Amino acid sequence: MNIFEDDLFKNKYFLFVIGIIIVIILFIYLKDYNSLENQCRRRIEKAGTFFSQGNKLQENILNAAMKQEIDLCIKNGNK
């Protein structure tokens, strides 16, 4: 098997390995996306963007307040 002359995308073993790698990457991404911390962070940030108007001082204060709310959300289990 000469990998420079063969078309790898027609090789079933190569496609199987690539498929397994893609499934593993998707599983890790979805597990991280649906974690409790990320769910809380998205919910708090969505509410926080309403109050943010581009002022750096206001954004820093909002980020500090969001950190406390995210910790509270994680402690309560996203309730």
N, C-alpha and C positions, 0 to 999 in steps of 0.2 A: 504494500500500500504506500504509494507516494503521495504525501499530502499536498505537494505543490502541483501535481497534475490531476489528482482526483477532485471531484466536487464534493466537499464535506457535507453540504446540505442535502445530498442524496444518500448519505451513509446513515443507516438506521441507528447504529450504535452512538454516533456523534450526536444525532438529534435527540436520542434518549438521554444522554448525559446533559446536554444543554437544557432539555425539558426539566430534568430533576433539579438542576441549579436554579432555574427560573422559579420553580415551585417553592424551593427553600427560601429564596429571596422574597417572594411574595408573602410567605408565611411569616417571616421575621418582620416585614413592613407592616402587615395587618396587625400582628401582635403588639407592636410598638404603637401603632396609630390608635388602637382601642384600649390602651392602658389607662388606668384610672387617672394618673397624673396628666396625661395628654388630654383626656376628656375634660378634666377640670380646667386645664390651661386654656383650651379652646373656648369653653363656655365663659370664663372670666374675661378673656381677651375680646370676645365678641361684644360683651357688655361694655368693656373699657374703651373700645374704639368710638363709642358714642360720645364719650366725654373728652377724648383727646382731640386737640385742635392744632397740633403741629408745634406748639411751644415746648422747647426742650425741658424747661424746668417743670412744666405741668406733666410732661411724659415721664420724667424721672419720679415724680411724686406718685403718679398713677401706677408705675411699675412696682414701686415699693409697696403700695397698697394691694396690688394684685398678688404679690408674693405671699402676703399674709392670708389673703382669701383663698389662694390655691392650696396652701398648707391646711387651712381649715376645711376646705372641700375634700381633700384627700383623707383627713382625719375622720370626717363624717361619712365617707364612702360615696361621694358624688350625689348627695341629697340636697 
